[in-house]
Each structure stands twice: as C-alpha cells, then as structure tokens.
Amino acid sequence: MTDHYHISSLVVRALPERLHDVHAAIEALPGAEVHQSDGIAKLVAVLETANEQGIAATLNAIETLPGVLNASLVSHHVEETAGEQLESL
C-alpha cells in the first residue's frame, strides 16, 4: 500500500509590527514551517499535511492569526511514500 503526504507553500502578508508574532505562531502549528521572510511584512510558509483537508485547515488557521492580512496558497505537491508514515503528520 502506498501512502501520500501533501507539501504546500503559502505567501503570508502580515502587519509589519506583528510579523515576529505571526512567524512564531505559524512555526507553532503542526506541520508548518516558515521558510523565508522579507523582514518587513511577508513570509513564505511550507506545510506538510496528510491530505487536502489538512491544507485547508492550516491555511484557515494562518488566515485568522492576529496580524495576518492574507495568506495565499502558491503551490501544492503530493508525495508518495512506500508504506512509511511521516511522524509530523
């Protein structure tokens, strides 16, 4: 049996004065990691989830964080694992 996991990237725009807080809050979400920041108001986040519903739930959680202006899905890729289950999922 082959398992799948989903890798997605997002661009997140935040209020400049809340960027640090938004960065920390995203990092605290399961399967989420901030990959890049412009240090002013934008972040690139990468998500690893078990399915599309996980992407939607995490995206919604990010969009509702205090200080977030918007979050946009940029890419989505499905990886297959040969029966291995990722611990982070």
N, CA, C and O atoms as a GROMACS GRO file, in nm:
protein
  356
    1MET      N    1   0.084  -0.118   0.000
    1MET     CA    2   0.000   0.000   0.000
    1MET      C    3   0.088   0.124   0.000
    1MET      O    4   0.190   0.128   0.070
    2THR      N    5   0.052   0.223  -0.076
    2THR     CA    6   0.129   0.347  -0.086
    2THR      C    7   0.055   0.458  -0.013
    2THR      O    8  -0.064   0.480  -0.035
    3ASP      N    9   0.127   0.529   0.074
    3ASP     CA   10   0.071   0.643   0.145
    3ASP      C   11   0.111   0.771   0.073
    3ASP      O   12   0.206   0.773  -0.006
    4HIS      N   13   0.036   0.876   0.100
    4HIS     CA   14   0.064   1.005   0.039
    4HIS      C   15   0.078   1.110   0.148
    4HIS      O   16   0.021   1.096   0.256
    5TYR      N   17   0.152   1.213   0.119
    5TYR     CA   18   0.151   1.332   0.201
    5TYR      C   19   0.161   1.452   0.109
    5TYR      O   20   0.212   1.442  -0.003
    6HIS      N   21   0.112   1.562   0.156
    6HIS     CA   22   0.097   1.682   0.075
    6HIS      C   23   0.192   1.790   0.122
    6HIS      O   24   0.201   1.819   0.242
    7ILE      N   25   0.263   1.850   0.029
    7ILE     CA   26   0.353   1.961   0.056
    7ILE      C   27   0.296   2.083  -0.015
    7ILE      O   28   0.271   2.080  -0.135
    8SER      N   29   0.276   2.190   0.061
    8SER     CA   30   0.219   2.312   0.006
    8SER      C   31   0.304   2.430   0.049
    8SER      O   32   0.371   2.427   0.152
    9SER      N   33   0.300   2.536  -0.032
    9SER     CA   34   0.365   2.660   0.009
    9SER      C   35   0.264   2.773   0.005
    9SER      O   36   0.172   2.775  -0.077
   10LEU      N   37   0.284   2.867   0.094
   10LEU     CA   38   0.194   2.981   0.109
   10LEU      C   39   0.276   3.109   0.115
   10LEU      O   40   0.390   3.109   0.161
   11VAL      N   41   0.217   3.217   0.068
   11VAL     CA   42   0.271   3.350   0.093
   11VAL      C   43   0.177   3.414   0.194
   11VAL      O   44   0.055   3.419   0.173
   12VAL      N   45   0.234   3.463   0.302
   12VAL     CA   46   0.155   3.524   0.409
   12VAL      C   47   0.198   3.670   0.422
   12VAL      O   48   0.316   3.700   0.436
   13ARG      N   49   0.099   3.760   0.418
   13ARG     CA   50   0.125   3.903   0.439
   13ARG      C   51   0.072   3.938   0.577
   13ARG      O   52  -0.039   3.902   0.615
   14ALA      N   53   0.156   4.010   0.652
   14ALA     CA   54   0.120   4.046   0.789
   14ALA      C   55   0.144   4.195   0.812
   14ALA      O   56   0.217   4.260   0.738
   15LEU      N   57   0.082   4.245   0.916
   15LEU     CA   58   0.113   4.381   0.958
   15LEU      C   59   0.260   4.384   1.001
   15LEU      O   60   0.304   4.296   1.075
   16PRO      N   61   0.335   4.482   0.956
   16PRO     CA   62   0.479   4.485   0.989
   16PRO      C   63   0.508   4.474   1.138
   16PRO      O   64   0.604   4.408   1.179
   17GLU      N   65   0.426   4.539   1.220
   17GLU     CA   66   0.450   4.536   1.365
   17GLU      C   67   0.414   4.401   1.428
   17GLU      O   68   0.448   4.377   1.544
   18ARG      N   69   0.347   4.313   1.354
   18ARG     CA   70   0.310   4.181   1.405
   18ARG      C   71   0.385   4.068   1.337
   18ARG      O   72   0.359   3.951   1.366
   19LEU      N   73   0.479   4.100   1.248
   19LEU     CA   74   0.548   3.997   1.170
   19LEU      C   75   0.615   3.892   1.258
   19LEU      O   76   0.602   3.773   1.231
   20HIS      N   77   0.684   3.934   1.362
   20HIS     CA   78   0.752   3.840   1.451
   20HIS      C   79   0.652   3.745   1.517
   20HIS      O   80   0.675   3.624   1.525
   21ASP      N   81   0.539   3.800   1.565
   21ASP     CA   82   0.437   3.718   1.629
   21ASP      C   83   0.374   3.619   1.531
   21ASP      O   84   0.350   3.503   1.566
   22VAL      N   85   0.348   3.665   1.410
   22VAL     CA   86   0.290   3.578   1.307
   22VAL      C   87   0.388   3.465   1.273
   22VAL      O   88   0.348   3.349   1.261
   23HIS      N   89   0.514   3.500   1.259
   23HIS     CA   90   0.619   3.399   1.231
   23HIS      C   91   0.618   3.291   1.339
   23HIS      O   92   0.615   3.172   1.308
   24ALA      N   93   0.619   3.333   1.464
   24ALA     CA   94   0.621   3.237   1.575
   24ALA      C   95   0.494   3.152   1.578
   24ALA      O   96   0.500   3.032   1.605
   25ALA      N   97   0.379   3.213   1.551
   25ALA     CA   98   0.253   3.139   1.554
   25ALA      C   99   0.246   3.035   1.443
   25ALA      O  100   0.195   2.925   1.464
   26ILE      N  101   0.296   3.069   1.326
   26ILE     CA  102   0.298   2.971   1.216
   26ILE      C  103   0.389   2.855   1.252
   26ILE      O  104   0.353   2.739   1.230
   27GLU      N  105   0.506   2.884   1.305
   27GLU     CA  106   0.601   2.778   1.344
   27GLU      C  107   0.541   2.685   1.449
   27GLU      O  108   0.580   2.568   1.458
   28ALA      N  109   0.447   2.735   1.529
   28ALA     CA  110   0.386   2.655   1.635
   28ALA      C  111   0.277   2.561   1.582
   28ALA      O  112   0.236   2.469   1.652
   29LEU      N  113   0.231   2.582   1.459
   29LEU     CA  114   0.128   2.496   1.401
   29LEU      C  115   0.189   2.363   1.356
   29LEU      O  116   0.298   2.361   1.299
   30PRO      N  117   0.121   2.251   1.380
   30PRO     CA  118   0.172   2.121   1.337
   30PRO      C  119   0.190   2.115   1.185
   30PRO      O  120   0.100   2.150   1.110
   31GLY      N  121   0.307   2.072   1.142
   31GLY     CA  122   0.335   2.054   1.000
   31GLY      C  123   0.366   2.182   0.925
   31GLY      O  124   0.380   2.180   0.803
   32ALA      N  125   0.376   2.295   0.996
   32ALA     CA  126   0.402   2.424   0.931
   32ALA      C  127   0.541   2.474   0.966
   32ALA      O  128   0.590   2.454   1.077
   33GLU      N  129   0.604   2.539   0.869
   33GLU     CA  130   0.738   2.594   0.889
   33GLU      C  131   0.751   2.720   0.804
   33GLU      O  132   0.708   2.724   0.688
   34VAL      N  133   0.810   2.823   0.862
   34VAL     CA  134   0.838   2.944   0.784
   34VAL      C  135   0.972   2.922   0.716
   34VAL      O  136   1.074   2.898   0.781
   35HIS      N  137   0.970   2.930   0.586
   35HIS     CA  138   1.089   2.904   0.506
   35HIS      C  139   1.167   3.032   0.478
   35HIS      O  140   1.290   3.030   0.471
   36GLN      N  141   1.097   3.144   0.463
   36GLN     CA  142   1.162   3.270   0.425
   36GLN      C  143   1.079   3.387   0.477
   36GLN      O  144   0.957   3.376   0.491
   37SER      N  145   1.146   3.497   0.505
   37SER     CA  146   1.078   3.620   0.544
   37SER      C  147   1.151   3.738   0.482
   37SER      O  148   1.274   3.738   0.473
   38ASP      N  149   1.076   3.838   0.440
   38ASP     CA  150   1.142   3.959   0.389
   38ASP      C  151   1.177   4.054   0.503
   38ASP      O  152   1.239   4.158   0.479
   39GLY      N  153   1.139   4.020   0.626
   39GLY     CA  154   1.171   4.102   0.742
   39GLY      C  155   1.083   4.226   0.755
   39GLY      O  156   1.100   4.304   0.848
   40ILE      N  157   0.991   4.244   0.663
   40ILE     CA  158   0.905   4.363   0.666
   40ILE      C  159   0.759   4.322   0.687
   40ILE      O  160   0.698   4.362   0.786
   41ALA      N  161   0.704   4.243   0.595
   41ALA     CA  162   0.562   4.209   0.606
   41ALA      C  163   0.524   4.080   0.536
   41ALA      O  164   0.406   4.045   0.535
   42LYS      N  165   0.618   4.007   0.476
   42LYS     CA  166   0.584   3.886   0.402
   42LYS      C  167   0.663   3.766   0.453
   42LYS      O  168   0.780   3.777   0.492
   43LEU      N  169   0.595   3.652   0.452
   43LEU     CA  170   0.656   3.525   0.490
   43LEU      C  171   0.621   3.420   0.384
   43LEU      O  172   0.516   3.427   0.321
   44VAL      N  173   0.709   3.325   0.365
   44VAL     CA  174   0.679   3.206   0.286
   44VAL      C  175   0.675   3.090   0.384
   44VAL      O  176   0.773   3.062   0.453
   45ALA      N  177   0.560   3.023   0.388
   45ALA     CA  178   0.543   2.910   0.477
   45ALA      C  179   0.530   2.782   0.395
   45ALA      O  180   0.476   2.783   0.285
   46VAL      N  181   0.580   2.673   0.450
   46VAL     CA  182   0.569   2.542   0.388
   46VAL      C  183   0.490   2.452   0.483
   46VAL      O  184   0.516   2.449   0.603
   47LEU      N  185   0.393   2.380   0.427
   47LEU     CA  186   0.309   2.290   0.505
   47LEU      C  187   0.331   2.147   0.460
   47LEU      O  188   0.346   2.121   0.340
   48GLU      N  189   0.333   2.055   0.554
   48GLU     CA  190   0.329   1.912   0.526
   48GLU      C  191   0.206   1.858   0.595
   48GLU      O  192   0.197   1.863   0.718
   49THR      N  193   0.111   1.807   0.517
   49THR     CA  194  -0.014   1.757   0.572
   49THR      C  195  -0.046   1.620   0.514
   49THR      O  196   0.013   1.577   0.415
   50ALA      N  197  -0.140   1.552   0.577
   50ALA     CA  198  -0.178   1.419   0.532
   50ALA      C  199  -0.275   1.422   0.415
   50ALA      O  200  -0.286   1.325   0.340
   51ASN      N  201  -0.346   1.535   0.399
   51ASN     CA  202  -0.448   1.542   0.293
   51ASN      C  203  -0.483   1.687   0.263
   51ASN      O  204  -0.429   1.779   0.324
   52GLU      N  205  -0.573   1.706   0.169
   52GLU     CA  206  -0.615   1.841   0.130
   52GLU      C  207  -0.688   1.912   0.244
   52GLU      O  208  -0.678   2.034   0.258
   53GLN      N  209  -0.761   1.837   0.324
   53GLN     CA  210  -0.832   1.896   0.437
   53GLN      C  211  -0.735   1.957   0.537
   53GLN      O  212  -0.764   2.059   0.599
   54GLY      N  213  -0.620   1.894   0.553
   54GLY     CA  214  -0.516   1.948   0.641
   54GLY      C  215  -0.461   2.080   0.589
   54GLY      O  216  -0.432   2.171   0.667
   55ILE      N  217  -0.446   2.089   0.458
   55ILE     CA  218  -0.402   2.215   0.397
   55ILE      C  219  -0.503   2.324   0.426
   55ILE      O  220  -0.467   2.432   0.472
   56ALA      N  221  -0.631   2.295   0.400
   56ALA     CA  222  -0.737   2.394   0.420
   56ALA      C  223  -0.746   2.437   0.566
   56ALA      O  224  -0.762   2.555   0.595
   57ALA      N  225  -0.736   2.342   0.657
   57ALA     CA  226  -0.746   2.374   0.799
   57ALA      C  227  -0.628   2.461   0.845
   57ALA      O  228  -0.647   2.557   0.920
   58THR      N  229  -0.508   2.428   0.800
   58THR     CA  230  -0.391   2.506   0.839
   58THR      C  231  -0.393   2.644   0.774
   58THR      O  232  -0.360   2.743   0.839
   59LEU      N  233  -0.433   2.650   0.649
   59LEU     CA  234  -0.446   2.779   0.581
   59LEU      C  235  -0.546   2.867   0.654
   59LEU      O  236  -0.521   2.986   0.676
   60ASN      N  237  -0.659   2.810   0.693
   60ASN     CA  238  -0.760   2.885   0.767
   60ASN      C  239  -0.704   2.932   0.902
   60ASN      O  240  -0.728   3.046   0.943
   61ALA      N  241  -0.631   2.846   0.970
   61ALA     CA  242  -0.572   2.885   1.099
   61ALA      C  243  -0.475   3.001   1.082
   61ALA      O  244  -0.472   3.092   1.164
   62ILE      N  245  -0.395   2.999   0.976
   62ILE     CA  246  -0.300   3.106   0.949
   62ILE      C  247  -0.374   3.236   0.916
   62ILE      O  248  -0.338   3.343   0.965
   63GLU      N  249  -0.477   3.226   0.834
   63GLU     CA  250  -0.552   3.345   0.793
   63GLU      C  251  -0.618   3.416   0.911
   63GLU      O  252  -0.640   3.537   0.906
   64THR      N  253  -0.649   3.342   1.016
   64THR     CA  254  -0.718   3.400   1.131
   64THR      C  255  -0.624   3.442   1.244
   64THR      O  256  -0.670   3.488   1.348
   65LEU      N  257  -0.492   3.427   1.223
   65LEU     CA  258  -0.397   3.472   1.325
   65LEU      C  259  -0.401   3.624   1.336
   65LEU      O  260  -0.413   3.693   1.235
   66PRO      N  261  -0.391   3.677   1.457
   66PRO     CA  262  -0.385   3.822   1.474
   66PRO      C  263  -0.266   3.880   1.397
   66PRO      O  264  -0.154   3.831   1.409
   67GLY      N  265  -0.292   3.983   1.319
   67GLY     CA  266  -0.186   4.048   1.243
   67GLY      C  267  -0.171   4.000   1.100
   67GLY      O  268  -0.099   4.062   1.022
   68VAL      N  269  -0.238   3.890   1.063
   68VAL     CA  270  -0.230   3.840   0.926
   68VAL      C  271  -0.329   3.917   0.839
   68VAL      O  272  -0.448   3.926   0.871
   69LEU      N  273  -0.279   3.972   0.729
   69LEU     CA  274  -0.365   4.042   0.633
   69LEU      C  275  -0.424   3.944   0.534
   69LEU      O  276  -0.543   3.952   0.502
   70ASN      N  277  -0.342   3.852   0.483
   70ASN     CA  278  -0.393   3.745   0.395
   70ASN      C  279  -0.289   3.635   0.384
   70ASN      O  280  -0.171   3.655   0.413
   71ALA      N  281  -0.336   3.520   0.340
   71ALA     CA  282  -0.248   3.404   0.316
   71ALA      C  283  -0.297   3.340   0.186
   71ALA      O  284  -0.416   3.314   0.169
   72SER      N  285  -0.203   3.315   0.096
   72SER     CA  286  -0.239   3.261  -0.035
   72SER      C  287  -0.161   3.132  -0.063
   72SER      O  288  -0.040   3.127  -0.046
   73LEU      N  289  -0.233   3.031  -0.106
   73LEU     CA  290  -0.171   2.906  -0.148
   73LEU      C  291  -0.100   2.931  -0.280
   73LEU      O  292  -0.160   2.981  -0.375
   74VAL      N  293   0.028   2.896  -0.286
   74VAL     CA  294   0.107   2.919  -0.407
   74VAL      C  295   0.131   2.788  -0.481
   74VAL      O  296   0.121   2.783  -0.604
   75SER      N  297   0.163   2.682  -0.408
   75SER     CA  298   0.187   2.555  -0.474
   75SER      C  299   0.140   2.440  -0.386
   75SER      O  300   0.126   2.454  -0.265
   76HIS      N  301   0.116   2.326  -0.450
   76HIS     CA  302   0.070   2.205  -0.382
   76HIS      C  303   0.127   2.086  -0.457
   76HIS      O  304   0.115   2.076  -0.579
   77HIS      N  305   0.189   1.995  -0.383
   77HIS     CA  306   0.250   1.878  -0.444
   77HIS      C  307   0.219   1.757  -0.356
   77HIS      O  308   0.222   1.766  -0.233
   78VAL      N  309   0.190   1.644  -0.419
   78VAL     CA  310   0.164   1.520  -0.346
   78VAL      C  311   0.284   1.428  -0.363
   78VAL      O  312   0.328   1.401  -0.475
   79GLU      N  313   0.336   1.381  -0.250
   79GLU     CA  314   0.447   1.286  -0.249
   79GLU      C  315   0.394   1.150  -0.206
   79GLU      O  316   0.301   1.141  -0.126
   80GLU      N  317   0.454   1.048  -0.259
   80GLU     CA  318   0.419   0.911  -0.219
   80GLU      C  319   0.530   0.854  -0.133
   80GLU      O  320   0.649   0.879  -0.157
   81THR      N  321   0.490   0.777  -0.034
   81THR     CA  322   0.586   0.705   0.048
   81THR      C  323   0.554   0.557   0.036
   81THR      O  324   0.437   0.520   0.026
   82ALA      N  325   0.653   0.475   0.037
   82ALA     CA  326   0.634   0.331   0.022
   82ALA      C  327   0.596   0.270   0.156
   82ALA      O  328   0.674   0.198   0.217
   83GLY      N  329   0.473   0.299   0.201
   83GLY     CA  330   0.424   0.240   0.324
   83GLY      C  331   0.475   0.307   0.450
   83GLY      O  332   0.440   0.265   0.560
   84GLU      N  333   0.557   0.410   0.437
   84GLU     CA  334   0.610   0.480   0.554
   84GLU      C  335   0.513   0.590   0.594
   84GLU      O  336   0.455   0.656   0.508
   85GLN      N  337   0.496   0.610   0.722
   85GLN     CA  338   0.411   0.719   0.770
   85GLN      C  339   0.502   0.825   0.831
   85GLN      O  340   0.586   0.795   0.917
   86LEU      N  341   0.485   0.949   0.787
   86LEU     CA  342   0.564   1.058   0.840
   86LEU      C  343   0.523   1.088   0.982
   86LEU      O  344   0.404   1.094   1.013
   87GLU      N  345   0.621   1.107   1.071
   87GLU     CA  346   0.591   1.136   1.211
   87GLU      C  347   0.523   1.270   1.226
   87GLU      O  348   0.439   1.286   1.315
   88SER      N  349   0.555   1.369   1.141
   88SER     CA  350   0.499   1.503   1.154
   88SER      C  351   0.352   1.510   1.113
   88SER      O  352   0.286   1.611   1.139
   89LEU      N  353   0.301   1.407   1.049
   89LEU     CA  354   0.162   1.408   1.006
   89LEU      C  355   0.080   1.360   1.120
   89LEU      O  356  -0.042   1.351   1.110
   0.00000   0.00000   0.00000
